[in-house]
């Protein structure tokens, strides 16, 4: 088991320029400050993290991060996911015990959430991965396929992730479900033991992953345990220019 006081924790922020729905998203301005700079600032507020690296395949992002004093590393443009981009960086940092994958479009991520993510992984030594979840409070979220839902064991270990409202209730209408059962949405942060990240980056896409378009199902299908920390804090991911306007 890794000692919490001695663990070397590396946070990696994957940031790509060529987003289909929002090209140049990491450089988009929020009240005069770029999205990626806001993410870096928020991550650095965590007392758990020793180093923060932006992993990118675009020179514009690399130069921008360097200009505001952050650390950026160029990665291969062939990566299919942020996890693969993180694994490339992790392979070059063998002294890191734990690697966090922090989404580059979460400018309002809180240090408490990152600390909880680390704590969840350290307190579950038989699990290789940790993530976060938040209780769903509206029918709109429950019924939205872009809001990923998850079900857990009594010990808060992930059983399944889905875009469908799970667990399904045969006896109640959608509008009544929140009063009958607790539903949880997935907060897309991940903590990995460094070796685990290197291993899962080599796994081929799995049937459940392809069906739901959820990468974490690949890990479950291959026997990797995912511990879940429950947070009360909301996150605001920005996927489109319309999301940015709402922010």
Secondary structure as the mmCIF struct_conf table of DSSP 4:
data_model
#
loop_
_struct_conf.conf_type_id
_struct_conf.id
_struct_conf.beg_label_comp_id
_struct_conf.beg_label_asym_id
_struct_conf.beg_label_seq_id
_struct_conf.end_label_comp_id
_struct_conf.end_label_asym_id
_struct_conf.end_label_seq_id
TURN_TY1_P TURN_TY1_P1 UNK A 4 UNK A 6
STRN STRN1 UNK A 9 UNK A 15
BEND BEND1 UNK A 17 UNK A 17
BEND BEND2 UNK A 20 UNK A 22
TURN_TY1_P TURN_TY1_P2 UNK A 23 UNK A 24
HELX_RH_3T_P HELX_RH_3T_P1 UNK A 25 UNK A 27
STRN STRN2 UNK A 29 UNK A 30
TURN_TY1_P TURN_TY1_P3 UNK A 31 UNK A 32
STRN STRN3 UNK A 33 UNK A 34
HELX_RH_AL_P HELX_RH_AL_P1 UNK A 35 UNK A 44
TURN_TY1_P TURN_TY1_P4 UNK A 45 UNK A 45
TURN_TY1_P TURN_TY1_P5 UNK A 47 UNK A 48
BEND BEND3 UNK A 50 UNK A 50
STRN STRN4 UNK A 51 UNK A 56
BEND BEND4 UNK A 57 UNK A 57
HELX_RH_AL_P HELX_RH_AL_P2 UNK A 59 UNK A 67
TURN_TY1_P TURN_TY1_P6 UNK A 68 UNK A 69
STRN STRN5 UNK A 72 UNK A 74
TURN_TY1_P TURN_TY1_P7 UNK A 77 UNK A 78
BEND BEND5 UNK A 80 UNK A 81
HELX_RH_AL_P HELX_RH_AL_P3 UNK A 82 UNK A 91
TURN_TY1_P TURN_TY1_P8 UNK A 92 UNK A 92
TURN_TY1_P TURN_TY1_P9 UNK A 94 UNK A 95
BEND BEND6 UNK A 97 UNK A 97
STRN STRN6 UNK A 98 UNK A 101
TURN_TY1_P TURN_TY1_P10 UNK A 104 UNK A 105
TURN_TY1_P TURN_TY1_P11 UNK A 107 UNK A 108
HELX_RH_AL_P HELX_RH_AL_P4 UNK A 111 UNK A 122
TURN_TY1_P TURN_TY1_P12 UNK A 123 UNK A 123
TURN_TY1_P TURN_TY1_P13 UNK A 125 UNK A 126
BEND BEND7 UNK A 128 UNK A 128
STRN STRN7 UNK A 129 UNK A 135
HELX_RH_AL_P HELX_RH_AL_P5 UNK A 139 UNK A 143
TURN_TY1_P TURN_TY1_P14 UNK A 145 UNK A 146
BEND BEND8 UNK A 147 UNK A 147
STRN STRN8 UNK A 149 UNK A 152
TURN_TY1_P TURN_TY1_P15 UNK A 154 UNK A 155
BEND BEND9 UNK A 156 UNK A 156
STRN STRN9 UNK A 157 UNK A 157
STRN STRN10 UNK A 158 UNK A 162
BEND BEND10 UNK A 163 UNK A 164
BEND BEND11 UNK A 166 UNK A 167
BEND BEND12 UNK A 170 UNK A 172
HELX_RH_3T_P HELX_RH_3T_P2 UNK A 174 UNK A 179
TURN_TY1_P TURN_TY1_P16 UNK A 180 UNK A 180
BEND BEND13 UNK A 181 UNK A 181
STRN STRN11 UNK A 184 UNK A 193
HELX_RH_AL_P HELX_RH_AL_P6 UNK A 194 UNK A 200
TURN_TY1_P TURN_TY1_P17 UNK A 201 UNK A 202
HELX_LH_PP_P HELX_LH_PP_P1 UNK A 203 UNK A 205
HELX_RH_AL_P HELX_RH_AL_P7 UNK A 207 UNK A 212
TURN_TY1_P TURN_TY1_P18 UNK A 213 UNK A 213
TURN_TY1_P TURN_TY1_P19 UNK A 215 UNK A 215
HELX_RH_AL_P HELX_RH_AL_P8 UNK A 216 UNK A 221
TURN_TY1_P TURN_TY1_P20 UNK A 222 UNK A 223
STRN STRN12 UNK A 226 UNK A 230
BEND BEND14 UNK A 240 UNK A 240
HELX_RH_AL_P HELX_RH_AL_P9 UNK A 241 UNK A 246
#
